[in-house]
């Protein structure tokens, strides 16, 4: 429920607070006073598209601020997701529109995308005006109206059907893709086999290229390595038969022998002796390792170098085609193998999907049939109830019919085409309301539908913009009564030009225009007592002080008291 609405610099309204509250609020005023701006302000809070042209002349921006009372958990969840708060059941919504066309929104004290207001509006408001009457002429809107009336079971069945419909379409699309691309997938499988064979023929090992590069570096310098190791070995442990040849091992051994001879005379030489003995062992170890290394070099030859270069070239060919190094080539091979397995299983996958398609199609059809049963039962009840309402809205001979007929194929909402039909008088065939209903009749049909559907699926707030268009006299009185009845379960806000409708409101607001000073400004005020009688008289006769009009106004207000 909208408790209060504040409008600043929107159209002809400079700054006005609109007190709303529970029940039935009627908004009246002279033509051009700005009644529609109130509906426009509500529309902005509902996330409707903004128009920079609606910003009051000379103002930088238009601002709308609304206080909404709600206990809806779904609304609270949306507000929380947006970073806003609901305090003591009160939600503050705001919207600004700049003269340049920029628009901003606020939800619960937090800035929010304008589209978020639309999400909230689906849970909080229902607006009915000329555009809604046009929408009601569409078969989709007519089906949605019937589905709303159908209650929880129909809603659950429709949700299950839509899920089955989406699943069936997804499986069908997948089967079509696999079947139509069979030749392409076969070619892809052949290509992957060739690639896997090429990689398997080389059989790369991770990190192998690094080892090969080092091996080739060694083999390319084997003569220099052989010469250096031979010279070093000769210096450490000479194999020469020359009695005068001196090597490191012999010199160290000689030093050890000399110190052993005199070490007993000075203990300090013992440490030096031990060091030299260690050096002797290290020199011997180094000599043995150099001899072994030289032996390995003797086994390396030109053939080994050629084999290493050939192996590295084979790896390089793989790197150019499948990856930057051996690890990338191995990963590409694994991916290709997995993809090939998937492609080789196409026939099995298609068969599995086709079996799933049969089952999902059967489920979809079963749910569609159940949906049709529920809609037909709901259509019969809705037809009866709306017909009764229309009789109370000065259409005593009208017959309202909700037709449920089969579509040529299953759609996203089932197998049914729903049409709202109207027979205005006995003997006249029931025809689509889009073709047979006048503006006044369409207004009453729309109101009758809302009164009936609201008993099953209530909306917190209804906003009617001249729901009484094309209606007068007794029909207008009955519209007022039905709006009052609707206000027992929902908040009802009506912009009207008929006293017969306004009389049934428990809250009467007047939009007043002031053109003093050459500028037109409008404001909104609550009417009570004599002020309300005067406005009712003006609506009836155009004169707020007409005696007969004032009497008639009092009679109309008495109807509300008696209702």
Beta strands, then each sheet from edge to edge (+ up, - down):
strand 1: 2-10
strand 2: 13-19
strand 3: 24-29
strand 4: 61-69
strand 5: 90-98
strand 6: 103-107
strand 7: 110-112
strand 8: 125-128
strand 9: 399-411
strand 10: 414-423
strand 11: 431-432
strand 12: 461-465
strand 13: 491-495
strand 14: 507-514
strand 15: 521-527
sheet 1: 2+ 1- 4+ 5- 6+ 7-
sheet 2: 8+ 12+ 13+ 3+ 14+ 15-
sheet 3: 9+ 10- 11+
end
